[in-house]
Amino acid sequence: FLINPYGMMFEEITASSLVKIDIDGNKLDAENPFPINPAGFTIHSAIHAARADAKCVMHTHTAHGIAVSAQQGGVLPISQQSIFVLASLAYHGYEGVALNEDEKPRLVRDIGDKNFFMLRNHGLLTVGETIPDTFLFMYLFETACQIQIKAQAGGGALTPIPQPILDGAKAQAKVATKGMGGALAWPGLLRKLDRIDASFRD
């Protein structure tokens, strides 16, 4: 699978600079001078190996995502974005920097068949069958966390979304996206990137 080159900033990464590795972390492209993040490999390889549907695994360390991951209640049912996350959310307790191979079975056990995975005190992770779906999941996950932190900062009592609405979130998501998932938004996002800087395609 492909993983970002360790040492490059995200705005520097292009399609051709991604590092191709096997499931054991061996580089398959000897000409690529960049190493890989060992902690990133531990997490990504565990999920790729365990889930046939894990064609894409995305993991972020954003301030809002980490802030919510540090809260005992995790993601709260307080926004439209949160209901889609909560429909397929799992948690994994913090075990330090993910360098230990022994953590892999626990990562796999905790994520199960979910698409949204909160790594406690660490960050957010999403899994999908396509890059567009995985990106859309992460966009929803991150946005739900941003809304939660801002709502809590307001200081007032929060209004939870009723359980029956949460129970119907998956069906609602299919209606909202016409059953297309990330594919609905992805072409527009690529056009936007082309307008900003098309060099990402290199």
Secondary structure by P-SEA (a helix, b strand, c coil): cccccccccccccccccbbbbccccccccccccccccaaaaaaaaaaaaccccccbbbbbbcaaaaaaaacccccccccaaaaaaacbbbbbccccccccccaaaaaaaaaccccbbbccccbbbbbcccaaaaaaaaaaaaaaaaaaaaaaacccbbbbccaaaaaaaaaaaaaaacccccccaaaaaaaaaaaacccccc
